[in-house]
Amino acid sequence: MKFAVISFPGSNCDYDMYYAIKDALQEEVEMISCDETSLDGFDAALIPGGFSYGDYLRSGAIAKFANIIPALIEFANANKPVLGVCNGFQILTEIGLLPGALQHNKSMSFISQIEPLTVVNNETLFTNLYKKGQHINIPIAHGEGNYYCDDAQLAELKSNNQIVFTYDNNPNGSCADIAGITNQAGNVLGMMPHPERAVETILGSEEGLTLFQSILKSFKGELNRVN
Amino acid sequence: MLTKPELSPQEIKDQKVYLEWGLTEEEYTTISKKLLGRLPNYTETGLFSGMWSEHCSYKNSKQVLKKFWTEGSRVLQGPGEGAGVLDIGDNQAVVFKAESHNHPSFVEPFQGSATGVGGIIRDIFSMGAKPVALLDSLRFGELSTPKNKYLLDQVVAGISHYGNSIGVPTIGGEIAFDASYDGNPLVNAMCVGLMDKDKLKSGVAKGEGNSIIYVGAKTGRDGINGASFASSEFSDGEDLNRSAVQVGDPFMEKLLVDACLEVIDKHSDILVGIQDMGACGLVSSSAEMASKAGSGLNLNLDLVPQREDHMTPYEIMLSESQERMVFCIKKGHEQEIFDVFKKYNLDAVTIGEVVNDGHYTLTHQGEVVCDIPTASLVDDVPEYQHVGQKPKHLLETKENFVPEVTDVAETLSKVLAQPTVASKESVFRQYDSRVQANTVVAPGSDAAVIRVRNTNKSLAMTMDSNARYIYLDPYIGGQIAVSESARNIVASGGTPIGITDCLNFGNPENDERFYEMDQSVQGISKACQTFDAPVISGNVSLYNETDKKAIYPTPVIGMVGLIEDNRHITTQDFKTAGDLVYVVGQTFDDFSGSEIQKMMTGEIYGSFDHFDLETEHHNQQLVSKAIKQNLVQSAHDLSEGGLGVALAESAFAQELGIKGKLDLTAAQLFSESQSRFVISIKPEHKSEFEALMQDSATLIGELTQEPTVDIKLADQHLIAQVSDLKNSWKDSLTCLMK
């Protein structure tokens, strides 16, 4: 399986994501610049965390205009897996692949800590190896992770099972404790916690690796089904 | 902006403006009579004032800095370059340095601390290393004033802003409070980098005709002549200095790091030298690079990228705009550099060339505005010899303090809530400590640990100082500062390999302040030699006085240790009920400068009668051996607050209790005798551990599932709920900030 990590100027978790795939998942991965215009040949696209273009405006607001974005939208519409973590999640909401927006944390300060989460939906291509209701510990590190959507949207997220991860002790004020959601089709996941920082025991947790293994499993399952 | 016509050389002399810029009468005379043989013009006088400031020249501290021990088998680069470099084997090297940003952080705490972080990161990648970790040592006045709360809040926000955005994890450091830092907070930042040994670069400009290339952000009017400003004392009129503070842009610096590391990685053959533009901006970086090779430079200031109109040569050369670097590139290969920087949308411009005549020549709008020997800016700076005098407060004899502890549980709870001891989690959680996915031990344990990717090795690092001890005994206090850092490293499973330092002191022209610096440096140096941890870099921040009141002498030690095998990484947290708990080292009545002395009396005084460097080293080696023999479950160094605090801190994470006894008084639970650790081991290792430690370890008791600290002391029985102790430790800082 071949992964693309899309690096924007100011992305700073791009290599963390790259090594998570290369060393921990041990699959093929390539770092590509957001100046590229194609995702041809890739089976999954990963948008890493960081501060794209410095995030001096609303997070992700400038990244929205990068060359790669039309290709990314096309990739997502072709039902291929797209994962956005932290700044990647913010970018996915900016470009409309995911609903809602990420506001400043309720405390108005940056929060970096290991965060207990619950896997609410284990029937996605990103979470099929977790158990439903499983508690996992994944680090968070963000200043703008306070997920917001209006009531109608929230009702829709709930009824479509789009809420994938929730916080056990909501750290940032997110509505409905949301830590990660998918699009309606379930092939685009945005989440504030950093699974790529929890892929080796020496880093304190391997519980993020399961997410990448899930992507691989569903890719292989899909291949088998097609063949 | 209208610029006033510059004063003529004669007007500068007659109006003595050089005095305002920090040059003395004697220095001005040396420059005009001896070095130039004529009166310096406006630009030249400005360059001299910056380059001859303490911040750039170390003219008042060189005599002391020479006393540092800087040798050792691992040293690839000692003091004198952007940062020091140590060999860690497998063709890898660790690069580190600490730097102070005290004065700017007082005037504008957010940008002051942010640019402190930015500056120290540039020092690291200018050596060719990838920055992998940041630490900060902070000192503030007591949190009883709104101003100090504001300073803490904004300094932390600034560090968080810059470090998080650029993507270098902030993994440790320390914060302490004392009234002596009222009006003079300390903000010291340390950066650690990793590199392949054979890619080491230096800041040099040589080879006639080679190009001087300016890269990074454009030059503006921020921080003009900031180095002179940092080398003077504050007075109540400090607001006039606001323009001397720079503004940081971590996004720009992220691009700059990536671009520079690409040049070092892929174009090393054409890269003659690289240096960061730090204090005194373009003049210090370029002049220092040239002086190292005895070269001269011709620079055309019209080519310097500028973001403001009508900048004068004085402003262009002394601006401290951030995120800028200077390269010396082999003639004819400039385009390769331009191509790299274009990719990152950054400026890269040839602004001049190396010449062999030794002259530092600047042209601006067709006119030569400076033509002086390069050496006069760097090598000809006078060195001042000072003679120290023992401070008066050290001549007074007063009986050492021994506290009266009537309710040991209540006292322990109070000591845990002292802001210097209390949990700093509310601060650390604002720093991204895990970006780069190498962090093994995050802030909060003795030393932070990051693994070296693709090896089985890790680096432990810490920043430490106890200024109260140094105030009471600069020589012993200096030794203790290094010893405590080393204990932190050893407790985390590492071996100390080197230190960097920030020497924060008052006015060196005051004999008593000079004595403090001189004695503490000698103490530091002696301890470094004992632990085989040479001084490889550092900086000096003098004149930390406001209205003639000096800070405590505060040399901050940044130490790096090597963990040869990741299985040896050890944390301070107790792990499992049933494990046995020991204290390593002897406890005496050591309350001079202690947390409990300050808490109970509001002052500090007394002498250090029991510290011995050899015992310290011996105990560290024993603990190190025990860890390497896989006998140790947890290890915690004893420092502020003593044994009581260390036991409590170790119990907090898992909320385990401890049941046992100690042949110590309740007061001695708060003694700050040095050279001690709290260790827990599995019961099956009891005989092996005790055989190794001999008399150096004393069994306290065992860990219990029941979360109660239950220890029989010689004169009292300590019974306290771990949750109660934890609450007073955990919430204290947040409450004080309200």
Chai-1 contact restraints between the chains, C-beta under 6 A:
chainA,res_idxA,chainB,res_idxB,connection_type,confidence,min_distance_angstrom,max_distance_angstrom,comment,restraint_id
A,G10,B,F251,contact,1.0,0.0,6.0,A-B,restraint_1
A,G10,B,K254,contact,1.0,0.0,6.0,A-B,restraint_2
A,N12,B,G167,contact,1.0,0.0,6.0,A-B,restraint_3
A,N12,B,V435,contact,1.0,0.0,6.0,A-B,restraint_4
A,D16,B,A437,contact,1.0,0.0,6.0,A-B,restraint_5
A,F51,B,S165,contact,1.0,0.0,6.0,A-B,restraint_6
A,G54,B,F251,contact,1.0,0.0,6.0,A-B,restraint_7
A,S109,B,Q430,contact,1.0,0.0,6.0,A-B,restraint_8
A,F110,B,S160,contact,1.0,0.0,6.0,A-B,restraint_9
A,F110,B,N164,contact,1.0,0.0,6.0,A-B,restraint_10
A,F110,B,Q430,contact,1.0,0.0,6.0,A-B,restraint_11
A,I111,B,R429,contact,1.0,0.0,6.0,A-B,restraint_12
A,S112,B,R429,contact,1.0,0.0,6.0,A-B,restraint_13
A,S112,B,Y431,contact,1.0,0.0,6.0,A-B,restraint_14
A,S112,B,D432,contact,1.0,0.0,6.0,A-B,restraint_15
A,S112,B,S433,contact,1.0,0.0,6.0,A-B,restraint_16
A,Q113,B,R429,contact,1.0,0.0,6.0,A-B,restraint_17
A,P139,B,R434,contact,1.0,0.0,6.0,A-B,restraint_18
A,A141,B,D432,contact,1.0,0.0,6.0,A-B,restraint_19
A,R197,B,R434,contact,1.0,0.0,6.0,A-B,restraint_20
A,R197,B,A437,contact,1.0,0.0,6.0,A-B,restraint_21
A,I202,B,V440,contact,1.0,0.0,6.0,A-B,restraint_22
A,I202,B,R451,contact,1.0,0.0,6.0,A-B,restraint_23
